């Protein structure tokens, strides 16, 4: 089952990028280059999923069921 998350990349004045996700507010990470963005975002997602599991929390509904697209 595949789901899509919208990642927000914000360029930082000192260099690099901050990556966040509106659907999963706990997902926050940084990277130096755009090439590193996906790797860091996947790592951050895995950490957030592990946190939810440890705290016996369920992922947002958006991530539990297939999305209907128009």
N, CA, C and O atoms as a Maestro MAE file, in Angstrom:
{
 s_m_m2io_version
 :::
 2.0.0
}

f_m_ct {
 s_m_title
 :::
 protein
 m_atom[280] {
  # First column is atom index #
  i_m_mmod_type
  r_m_x_coord
  r_m_y_coord
  r_m_z_coord
  i_m_residue_number
  s_m_chain_name
  s_m_pdb_residue_name
  s_m_pdb_atom_name
  i_m_atomic_number
  :::
  1 25 0.844 -1.160 0.000 1 A "UNK " " N  " 7
  2 3 0.000 0.000 0.000 1 A "UNK " " CA " 6
  3 2 0.903 1.241 0.000 1 A "UNK " " C  " 6
  4 15 1.814 1.350 0.822 1 A "UNK " " O  " 8
  5 25 0.651 2.157 -0.909 2 A "UNK " " N  " 7
  6 3 1.459 3.367 -1.010 2 A "UNK " " CA " 6
  7 2 0.646 4.573 -0.584 2 A "UNK " " C  " 6
  8 15 -0.553 4.665 -0.849 2 A "UNK " " O  " 8
  9 25 1.316 5.486 0.074 3 A "UNK " " N  " 7
  10 3 0.727 6.757 0.465 3 A "UNK " " CA " 6
  11 2 1.706 7.851 0.094 3 A "UNK " " C  " 6
  12 15 2.912 7.620 0.007 3 A "UNK " " O  " 8
  13 25 1.190 9.018 -0.118 4 A "UNK " " N  " 7
  14 3 2.048 10.149 -0.454 4 A "UNK " " CA " 6
  15 2 2.001 11.171 0.663 4 A "UNK " " C  " 6
  16 15 0.938 11.520 1.177 4 A "UNK " " O  " 8
  17 25 3.163 11.631 1.017 5 A "UNK " " N  " 7
  18 3 3.285 12.718 1.979 5 A "UNK " " CA " 6
  19 2 3.836 13.930 1.236 5 A "UNK " " C  " 6
  20 15 4.702 13.802 0.370 5 A "UNK " " O  " 8
  21 25 3.336 15.079 1.578 6 A "UNK " " N  " 7
  22 3 3.862 16.306 0.998 6 A "UNK " " CA " 6
  23 2 4.986 16.807 1.890 6 A "UNK " " C  " 6
  24 15 4.769 17.133 3.057 6 A "UNK " " O  " 8
  25 25 6.179 16.864 1.333 7 A "UNK " " N  " 7
  26 3 7.325 17.374 2.076 7 A "UNK " " CA " 6
  27 2 7.533 18.835 1.716 7 A "UNK " " C  " 6
  28 15 7.416 19.224 0.554 7 A "UNK " " O  " 8
  29 25 7.839 19.630 2.710 8 A "UNK " " N  " 7
  30 3 8.109 21.049 2.509 8 A "UNK " " CA " 6
  31 2 9.589 21.272 2.745 8 A "UNK " " C  " 6
  32 15 10.092 21.044 3.846 8 A "UNK " " O  " 8
  33 25 10.285 21.719 1.714 9 A "UNK " " N  " 7
  34 3 11.706 22.017 1.822 9 A "UNK " " CA " 6
  35 2 11.869 23.532 1.898 9 A "UNK " " C  " 6
  36 15 11.445 24.261 1.001 9 A "UNK " " O  " 8
  37 25 12.484 23.988 2.971 10 A "UNK " " N  " 7
  38 3 12.733 25.411 3.141 10 A "UNK " " CA " 6
  39 2 14.236 25.645 3.120 10 A "UNK " " C  " 6
  40 15 14.979 25.094 3.932 10 A "UNK " " O  " 8
  41 25 14.665 26.470 2.178 11 A "UNK " " N  " 7
  42 3 16.078 26.801 2.092 11 A "UNK " " CA " 6
  43 2 16.436 27.690 3.274 11 A "UNK " " C  " 6
  44 15 15.725 28.648 3.580 11 A "UNK " " O  " 8
  45 25 17.542 27.368 3.936 12 A "UNK " " N  " 7
  46 3 17.968 28.117 5.103 12 A "UNK " " CA " 6
  47 2 19.024 29.152 4.718 12 A "UNK " " C  " 6
  48 15 19.875 28.877 3.872 12 A "UNK " " O  " 8
  49 25 18.981 30.334 5.326 13 A "UNK " " N  " 7
  50 3 19.929 31.392 4.974 13 A "UNK " " CA " 6
  51 2 21.387 30.990 5.186 13 A "UNK " " C  " 6
  52 15 22.268 31.436 4.450 13 A "UNK " " O  " 8
  53 25 21.642 30.156 6.178 14 A "UNK " " N  " 7
  54 3 23.012 29.725 6.464 14 A "UNK " " CA " 6
  55 2 23.449 28.555 5.589 14 A "UNK " " C  " 6
  56 15 24.591 28.103 5.669 14 A "UNK " " O  " 8
  57 25 22.533 28.069 4.754 15 A "UNK " " N  " 7
  58 3 22.821 26.949 3.869 15 A "UNK " " CA " 6
  59 2 22.011 25.725 4.250 15 A "UNK " " C  " 6
  60 15 21.587 25.579 5.397 15 A "UNK " " O  " 8
  61 25 21.806 24.874 3.311 16 A "UNK " " N  " 7
  62 3 21.049 23.654 3.549 16 A "UNK " " CA " 6
  63 2 19.548 23.891 3.528 16 A "UNK " " C  " 6
  64 15 19.073 24.966 3.163 16 A "UNK " " O  " 8
  65 25 18.818 22.862 3.929 17 A "UNK " " N  " 7
  66 3 17.365 22.882 3.876 17 A "UNK " " CA " 6
  67 2 16.780 22.272 5.140 17 A "UNK " " C  " 6
  68 15 17.381 21.391 5.756 17 A "UNK " " O  " 8
  69 25 15.601 22.749 5.518 18 A "UNK " " N  " 7
  70 3 14.802 22.122 6.565 18 A "UNK " " CA " 6
  71 2 13.639 21.429 5.866 18 A "UNK " " C  " 6
  72 15 13.022 21.994 4.963 18 A "UNK " " O  " 8
  73 25 13.344 20.202 6.291 19 A "UNK " " N  " 7
  74 3 12.271 19.412 5.685 19 A "UNK " " CA " 6
  75 2 11.207 19.168 6.746 19 A "UNK " " C  " 6
  76 15 11.507 18.680 7.836 19 A "UNK " " O  " 8
  77 25 9.958 19.512 6.420 20 A "UNK " " N  " 7
  78 3 8.838 19.250 7.315 20 A "UNK " " CA " 6
  79 2 7.709 18.616 6.518 20 A "UNK " " C  " 6
  80 15 7.780 18.506 5.294 20 A "UNK " " O  " 8
  81 25 6.664 18.199 7.230 21 A "UNK " " N  " 7
  82 3 5.527 17.538 6.598 21 A "UNK " " CA " 6
  83 2 4.256 17.922 7.356 21 A "UNK " " C  " 6
  84 15 4.143 17.659 8.553 21 A "UNK " " O  " 8
  85 25 3.296 18.545 6.660 22 A "UNK " " N  " 7
  86 3 2.056 18.964 7.322 22 A "UNK " " CA " 6
  87 2 1.249 17.774 7.840 22 A "UNK " " C  " 6
  88 15 0.626 17.867 8.898 22 A "UNK " " O  " 8
  89 25 1.252 16.659 7.110 23 A "UNK " " N  " 7
  90 3 0.460 15.501 7.521 23 A "UNK " " CA " 6
  91 2 1.055 14.799 8.747 23 A "UNK " " C  " 6
  92 15 0.353 14.074 9.452 23 A "UNK " " O  " 8
  93 25 2.327 15.012 8.991 24 A "UNK " " N  " 7
  94 3 3.029 14.356 10.093 24 A "UNK " " CA " 6
  95 2 3.918 15.405 10.771 24 A "UNK " " C  " 6
  96 15 5.114 15.477 10.486 24 A "UNK " " O  " 8
  97 25 3.346 16.212 11.660 25 A "UNK " " N  " 7
  98 3 4.070 17.341 12.228 25 A "UNK " " CA " 6
  99 2 5.367 16.971 12.957 25 A "UNK " " C  " 6
  100 15 6.255 17.813 13.097 25 A "UNK " " O  " 8
  101 25 5.483 15.748 13.413 26 A "UNK " " N  " 7
  102 3 6.704 15.322 14.100 26 A "UNK " " CA " 6
  103 2 7.873 15.112 13.138 26 A "UNK " " C  " 6
  104 15 9.020 15.002 13.572 26 A "UNK " " O  " 8
  105 25 7.594 15.056 11.855 27 A "UNK " " N  " 7
  106 3 8.642 14.831 10.870 27 A "UNK " " CA " 6
  107 2 9.341 16.159 10.574 27 A "UNK " " C  " 6
  108 15 8.818 17.010 9.856 27 A "UNK " " O  " 8
  109 25 10.515 16.308 11.139 28 A "UNK " " N  " 7
  110 3 11.342 17.496 10.924 28 A "UNK " " CA " 6
  111 2 12.780 17.015 10.789 28 A "UNK " " C  " 6
  112 15 13.278 16.284 11.645 28 A "UNK " " O  " 8
  113 25 13.442 17.423 9.723 29 A "UNK " " N  " 7
  114 3 14.829 17.040 9.528 29 A "UNK " " CA " 6
  115 2 15.519 18.114 8.699 29 A "UNK " " C  " 6
  116 15 14.882 19.046 8.208 29 A "UNK " " O  " 8
  117 25 16.810 17.969 8.553 30 A "UNK " " N  " 7
  118 3 17.593 18.922 7.780 30 A "UNK " " CA " 6
  119 2 18.493 18.164 6.819 30 A "UNK " " C  " 6
  120 15 18.771 16.980 7.005 30 A "UNK " " O  " 8
  121 25 18.941 18.867 5.789 31 A "UNK " " N  " 7
  122 3 19.906 18.288 4.861 31 A "UNK " " CA " 6
  123 2 20.752 19.412 4.283 31 A "UNK " " C  " 6
  124 15 20.349 20.575 4.259 31 A "UNK " " O  " 8
  125 25 21.932 19.033 3.820 32 A "UNK " " N  " 7
  126 3 22.831 20.018 3.222 32 A "UNK " " CA " 6
  127 2 22.531 20.256 1.751 32 A "UNK " " C  " 6
  128 15 22.673 21.373 1.254 32 A "UNK " " O  " 8
  129 25 22.112 19.193 1.050 33 A "UNK " " N  " 7
  130 3 21.862 19.300 -0.383 33 A "UNK " " CA " 6
  131 2 20.517 18.672 -0.725 33 A "UNK " " C  " 6
  132 15 19.972 17.892 0.056 33 A "UNK " " O  " 8
  133 25 19.990 19.012 -1.883 34 A "UNK " " N  " 7
  134 3 18.734 18.406 -2.333 34 A "UNK " " CA " 6
  135 2 18.897 16.911 -2.547 34 A "UNK " " C  " 6
  136 15 17.941 16.153 -2.383 34 A "UNK " " O  " 8
  137 25 20.098 16.479 -2.911 35 A "UNK " " N  " 7
  138 3 20.337 15.047 -3.100 35 A "UNK " " CA " 6
  139 2 20.126 14.271 -1.803 35 A "UNK " " C  " 6
  140 15 19.746 13.100 -1.839 35 A "UNK " " O  " 8
  141 25 20.366 14.904 -0.669 36 A "UNK " " N  " 7
  142 3 20.204 14.251 0.633 36 A "UNK " " CA " 6
  143 2 18.770 14.312 1.146 36 A "UNK " " C  " 6
  144 15 18.443 13.621 2.111 36 A "UNK " " O  " 8
  145 25 17.909 15.113 0.537 37 A "UNK " " N  " 7
  146 3 16.574 15.370 1.076 37 A "UNK " " CA " 6
  147 2 15.737 14.106 1.231 37 A "UNK " " C  " 6
  148 15 15.167 13.878 2.298 37 A "UNK " " O  " 8
  149 25 15.654 13.288 0.200 38 A "UNK " " N  " 7
  150 3 14.802 12.093 0.264 38 A "UNK " " CA " 6
  151 2 15.324 11.104 1.300 38 A "UNK " " C  " 6
  152 15 14.551 10.542 2.076 38 A "UNK " " O  " 8
  153 25 16.638 10.894 1.308 39 A "UNK " " N  " 7
  154 3 17.230 9.962 2.280 39 A "UNK " " CA " 6
  155 2 16.928 10.422 3.697 39 A "UNK " " C  " 6
  156 15 16.524 9.620 4.538 39 A "UNK " " O  " 8
  157 25 17.121 11.708 3.967 40 A "UNK " " N  " 7
  158 3 16.870 12.230 5.311 40 A "UNK " " CA " 6
  159 2 15.387 12.184 5.659 40 A "UNK " " C  " 6
  160 15 15.029 11.902 6.802 40 A "UNK " " O  " 8
  161 25 14.515 12.460 4.679 41 A "UNK " " N  " 7
  162 3 13.075 12.412 4.925 41 A "UNK " " CA " 6
  163 2 12.617 10.987 5.234 41 A "UNK " " C  " 6
  164 15 11.783 10.783 6.116 41 A "UNK " " O  " 8
  165 25 13.147 10.014 4.525 42 A "UNK " " N  " 7
  166 3 12.799 8.611 4.802 42 A "UNK " " CA " 6
  167 2 13.264 8.216 6.195 42 A "UNK " " C  " 6
  168 15 12.527 7.570 6.938 42 A "UNK " " O  " 8
  169 25 14.477 8.599 6.548 43 A "UNK " " N  " 7
  170 3 15.001 8.309 7.878 43 A "UNK " " CA " 6
  171 2 14.128 8.961 8.954 43 A "UNK " " C  " 6
  172 15 13.816 8.337 9.969 43 A "UNK " " O  " 8
  173 25 13.741 10.212 8.730 44 A "UNK " " N  " 7
  174 3 12.893 10.919 9.695 44 A "UNK " " CA " 6
  175 2 11.529 10.244 9.809 44 A "UNK " " C  " 6
  176 15 10.993 10.116 10.910 44 A "UNK " " O  " 8
  177 25 10.959 9.809 8.673 45 A "UNK " " N  " 7
  178 3 9.666 9.125 8.705 45 A "UNK " " CA " 6
  179 2 9.758 7.837 9.522 45 A "UNK " " C  " 6
  180 15 8.875 7.547 10.328 45 A "UNK " " O  " 8
  181 25 10.818 7.072 9.315 46 A "UNK " " N  " 7
  182 3 10.996 5.825 10.067 46 A "UNK " " CA " 6
  183 2 11.086 6.108 11.561 46 A "UNK " " C  " 6
  184 15 10.535 5.361 12.369 46 A "UNK " " O  " 8
  185 25 11.775 7.176 11.928 47 A "UNK " " N  " 7
  186 3 11.888 7.550 13.340 47 A "UNK " " CA " 6
  187 2 10.530 7.947 13.917 47 A "UNK " " C  " 6
  188 15 10.200 7.583 15.046 47 A "UNK " " O  " 8
  189 25 9.749 8.692 13.142 48 A "UNK " " N  " 7
  190 3 8.427 9.103 13.598 48 A "UNK " " CA " 6
  191 2 7.511 7.879 13.738 48 A "UNK " " C  " 6
  192 15 6.777 7.765 14.719 48 A "UNK " " O  " 8
  193 25 7.552 6.978 12.773 49 A "UNK " " N  " 7
  194 3 6.730 5.761 12.847 49 A "UNK " " CA " 6
  195 2 7.106 4.937 14.073 49 A "UNK " " C  " 6
  196 15 6.231 4.388 14.743 49 A "UNK " " O  " 8
  197 25 8.394 4.847 14.369 50 A "UNK " " N  " 7
  198 3 8.857 4.125 15.557 50 A "UNK " " CA " 6
  199 2 8.363 4.811 16.831 50 A "UNK " " C  " 6
  200 15 7.956 4.139 17.779 50 A "UNK " " O  " 8
  201 25 8.397 6.133 16.857 51 A "UNK " " N  " 7
  202 3 7.899 6.892 18.009 51 A "UNK " " CA " 6
  203 2 6.421 6.604 18.235 51 A "UNK " " C  " 6
  204 15 6.000 6.358 19.366 51 A "UNK " " O  " 8
  205 25 5.627 6.635 17.154 52 A "UNK " " N  " 7
  206 3 4.201 6.350 17.271 52 A "UNK " " CA " 6
  207 2 3.994 4.948 17.846 52 A "UNK " " C  " 6
  208 15 3.137 4.747 18.707 52 A "UNK " " O  " 8
  209 25 4.769 3.994 17.376 53 A "UNK " " N  " 7
  210 3 4.635 2.614 17.867 53 A "UNK " " CA " 6
  211 2 4.993 2.523 19.349 53 A "UNK " " C  " 6
  212 15 4.276 1.886 20.121 53 A "UNK " " O  " 8
  213 25 6.084 3.150 19.745 54 A "UNK " " N  " 7
  214 3 6.513 3.114 21.151 54 A "UNK " " CA " 6
  215 2 5.479 3.749 22.076 54 A "UNK " " C  " 6
  216 15 5.291 3.303 23.208 54 A "UNK " " O  " 8
  217 25 4.818 4.784 21.593 55 A "UNK " " N  " 7
  218 3 3.839 5.494 22.404 55 A "UNK " " CA " 6
  219 2 2.419 4.963 22.206 55 A "UNK " " C  " 6
  220 15 1.457 5.568 22.679 55 A "UNK " " O  " 8
  221 25 2.290 3.836 21.510 56 A "UNK " " N  " 7
  222 3 0.985 3.216 21.226 56 A "UNK " " CA " 6
  223 2 0.012 4.209 20.592 56 A "UNK " " C  " 6
  224 15 -1.176 4.224 20.915 56 A "UNK " " O  " 8
  225 25 0.532 5.035 19.688 57 A "UNK " " N  " 7
  226 3 -0.293 5.987 18.957 57 A "UNK " " CA " 6
  227 2 -0.512 5.448 17.554 57 A "UNK " " C  " 6
  228 15 0.328 4.725 17.018 57 A "UNK " " O  " 8
  229 25 -1.644 5.804 16.963 58 A "UNK " " N  " 7
  230 3 -1.901 5.403 15.579 58 A "UNK " " CA " 6
  231 2 -1.485 6.540 14.656 58 A "UNK " " C  " 6
  232 15 -1.621 7.716 14.994 58 A "UNK " " O  " 8
  233 25 -0.978 6.172 13.489 59 A "UNK " " N  " 7
  234 3 -0.620 7.177 12.500 59 A "UNK " " CA " 6
  235 2 -1.884 7.907 12.053 59 A "UNK " " C  " 6
  236 15 -2.977 7.348 12.138 59 A "UNK " " O  " 8
  237 25 -1.754 9.131 11.584 60 A "UNK " " N  " 7
  238 3 -2.934 9.851 11.105 60 A "UNK " " CA " 6
  239 2 -3.720 9.016 10.099 60 A "UNK " " C  " 6
  240 15 -3.144 8.240 9.337 60 A "UNK " " O  " 8
  241 25 -5.015 9.181 10.106 61 A "UNK " " N  " 7
  242 3 -5.906 8.421 9.234 61 A "UNK " " CA " 6
  243 2 -5.445 8.472 7.790 61 A "UNK " " C  " 6
  244 15 -5.558 7.484 7.064 61 A "UNK " " O  " 8
  245 25 -4.930 9.606 7.372 62 A "UNK " " N  " 7
  246 3 -4.458 9.776 6.005 62 A "UNK " " CA " 6
  247 2 -3.427 8.716 5.629 62 A "UNK " " C  " 6
  248 15 -3.338 8.334 4.462 62 A "UNK " " O  " 8
  249 25 -2.657 8.240 6.586 63 A "UNK " " N  " 7
  250 3 -1.614 7.257 6.315 63 A "UNK " " CA " 6
  251 2 -2.081 5.828 6.538 63 A "UNK " " C  " 6
  252 15 -1.315 4.895 6.298 63 A "UNK " " O  " 8
  253 25 -3.286 5.631 6.980 64 A "UNK " " N  " 7
  254 3 -3.773 4.292 7.289 64 A "UNK " " CA " 6
  255 2 -4.556 3.654 6.148 64 A "UNK " " C  " 6
  256 15 -4.619 2.428 6.051 64 A "UNK " " O  " 8
  257 25 -5.143 4.460 5.298 65 A "UNK " " N  " 7
  258 3 -6.017 3.934 4.262 65 A "UNK " " CA " 6
  259 2 -5.587 4.473 2.902 65 A "UNK " " C  " 6
  260 15 -5.002 5.554 2.825 65 A "UNK " " O  " 8
  261 25 -5.869 3.735 1.826 66 A "UNK " " N  " 7
  262 3 -5.521 4.241 0.496 66 A "UNK " " CA " 6
  263 2 -6.209 5.583 0.234 66 A "UNK " " C  " 6
  264 15 -7.356 5.796 0.627 66 A "UNK " " O  " 8
  265 25 -5.499 6.462 -0.424 67 A "UNK " " N  " 7
  266 3 -6.055 7.766 -0.762 67 A "UNK " " CA " 6
  267 2 -6.830 7.668 -2.070 67 A "UNK " " C  " 6
  268 15 -6.423 6.962 -2.992 67 A "UNK " " O  " 8
  269 25 -7.919 8.364 -2.139 68 A "UNK " " N  " 7
  270 3 -8.691 8.449 -3.383 68 A "UNK " " CA " 6
  271 2 -8.240 9.699 -4.101 68 A "UNK " " C  " 6
  272 15 -8.243 10.785 -3.523 68 A "UNK " " O  " 8
  273 25 -7.852 9.559 -5.357 69 A "UNK " " N  " 7
  274 3 -7.441 10.729 -6.113 69 A "UNK " " CA " 6
  275 2 -8.418 10.967 -7.235 69 A "UNK " " C  " 6
  276 15 -9.056 10.040 -7.734 69 A "UNK " " O  " 8
  277 25 -8.525 12.205 -7.619 70 A "UNK " " N  " 7
  278 3 -9.458 12.547 -8.693 70 A "UNK " " CA " 6
  279 2 -8.738 12.574 -10.011 70 A "UNK " " C  " 6
  280 15 -9.351 12.843 -11.044 70 A "UNK " " O  " 8
  :::
 }
 m_bond[279] {
  # First column is bond index #
  i_m_from
  i_m_to
  i_m_order
  :::
  1 1 2 1
  2 2 3 1
  3 3 4 2
  4 3 5 1
  5 5 6 1
  6 6 7 1
  7 7 8 2
  8 7 9 1
  9 9 10 1
  10 10 11 1
  11 11 12 2
  12 11 13 1
  13 13 14 1
  14 14 15 1
  15 15 16 2
  16 15 17 1
  17 17 18 1
  18 18 19 1
  19 19 20 2
  20 19 21 1
  21 21 22 1
  22 22 23 1
  23 23 24 2
  24 23 25 1
  25 25 26 1
  26 26 27 1
  27 27 28 2
  28 27 29 1
  29 29 30 1
  30 30 31 1
  31 31 32 2
  32 31 33 1
  33 33 34 1
  34 34 35 1
  35 35 36 2
  36 35 37 1
  37 37 38 1
  38 38 39 1
  39 39 40 2
  40 39 41 1
  41 41 42 1
  42 42 43 1
  43 43 44 2
  44 43 45 1
  45 45 46 1
  46 46 47 1
  47 47 48 2
  48 47 49 1
  49 49 50 1
  50 50 51 1
  51 51 52 2
  52 51 53 1
  53 53 54 1
  54 54 55 1
  55 55 56 2
  56 55 57 1
  57 57 58 1
  58 58 59 1
  59 59 60 2
  60 59 61 1
  61 61 62 1
  62 62 63 1
  63 63 64 2
  64 63 65 1
  65 65 66 1
  66 66 67 1
  67 67 68 2
  68 67 69 1
  69 69 70 1
  70 70 71 1
  71 71 72 2
  72 71 73 1
  73 73 74 1
  74 74 75 1
  75 75 76 2
  76 75 77 1
  77 77 78 1
  78 78 79 1
  79 79 80 2
  80 79 81 1
  81 81 82 1
  82 82 83 1
  83 83 84 2
  84 83 85 1
  85 85 86 1
  86 86 87 1
  87 87 88 2
  88 87 89 1
  89 89 90 1
  90 90 91 1
  91 91 92 2
  92 91 93 1
  93 93 94 1
  94 94 95 1
  95 95 96 2
  96 95 97 1
  97 97 98 1
  98 98 99 1
  99 99 100 2
  100 99 101 1
  101 101 102 1
  102 102 103 1
  103 103 104 2
  104 103 105 1
  105 105 106 1
  106 106 107 1
  107 107 108 2
  108 107 109 1
  109 109 110 1
  110 110 111 1
  111 111 112 2
  112 111 113 1
  113 113 114 1
  114 114 115 1
  115 115 116 2
  116 115 117 1
  117 117 118 1
  118 118 119 1
  119 119 120 2
  120 119 121 1
  121 121 122 1
  122 122 123 1
  123 123 124 2
  124 123 125 1
  125 125 126 1
  126 126 127 1
  127 127 128 2
  128 127 129 1
  129 129 130 1
  130 130 131 1
  131 131 132 2
  132 131 133 1
  133 133 134 1
  134 134 135 1
  135 135 136 2
  136 135 137 1
  137 137 138 1
  138 138 139 1
  139 139 140 2
  140 139 141 1
  141 141 142 1
  142 142 143 1
  143 143 144 2
  144 143 145 1
  145 145 146 1
  146 146 147 1
  147 147 148 2
  148 147 149 1
  149 149 150 1
  150 150 151 1
  151 151 152 2
  152 151 153 1
  153 153 154 1
  154 154 155 1
  155 155 156 2
  156 155 157 1
  157 157 158 1
  158 158 159 1
  159 159 160 2
  160 159 161 1
  161 161 162 1
  162 162 163 1
  163 163 164 2
  164 163 165 1
  165 165 166 1
  166 166 167 1
  167 167 168 2
  168 167 169 1
  169 169 170 1
  170 170 171 1
  171 171 172 2
  172 171 173 1
  173 173 174 1
  174 174 175 1
  175 175 176 2
  176 175 177 1
  177 177 178 1
  178 178 179 1
  179 179 180 2
  180 179 181 1
  181 181 182 1
  182 182 183 1
  183 183 184 2
  184 183 185 1
  185 185 186 1
  186 186 187 1
  187 187 188 2
  188 187 189 1
  189 189 190 1
  190 190 191 1
  191 191 192 2
  192 191 193 1
  193 193 194 1
  194 194 195 1
  195 195 196 2
  196 195 197 1
  197 197 198 1
  198 198 199 1
  199 199 200 2
  200 199 201 1
  201 201 202 1
  202 202 203 1
  203 203 204 2
  204 203 205 1
  205 205 206 1
  206 206 207 1
  207 207 208 2
  208 207 209 1
  209 209 210 1
  210 210 211 1
  211 211 212 2
  212 211 213 1
  213 213 214 1
  214 214 215 1
  215 215 216 2
  216 215 217 1
  217 217 218 1
  218 218 219 1
  219 219 220 2
  220 219 221 1
  221 221 222 1
  222 222 223 1
  223 223 224 2
  224 223 225 1
  225 225 226 1
  226 226 227 1
  227 227 228 2
  228 227 229 1
  229 229 230 1
  230 230 231 1
  231 231 232 2
  232 231 233 1
  233 233 234 1
  234 234 235 1
  235 235 236 2
  236 235 237 1
  237 237 238 1
  238 238 239 1
  239 239 240 2
  240 239 241 1
  241 241 242 1
  242 242 243 1
  243 243 244 2
  244 243 245 1
  245 245 246 1
  246 246 247 1
  247 247 248 2
  248 247 249 1
  249 249 250 1
  250 250 251 1
  251 251 252 2
  252 251 253 1
  253 253 254 1
  254 254 255 1
  255 255 256 2
  256 255 257 1
  257 257 258 1
  258 258 259 1
  259 259 260 2
  260 259 261 1
  261 261 262 1
  262 262 263 1
  263 263 264 2
  264 263 265 1
  265 265 266 1
  266 266 267 1
  267 267 268 2
  268 267 269 1
  269 269 270 1
  270 270 271 1
  271 271 272 2
  272 271 273 1
  273 273 274 1
  274 274 275 1
  275 275 276 2
  276 275 277 1
  277 277 278 1
  278 278 279 1
  279 279 280 2
  :::
 }
}
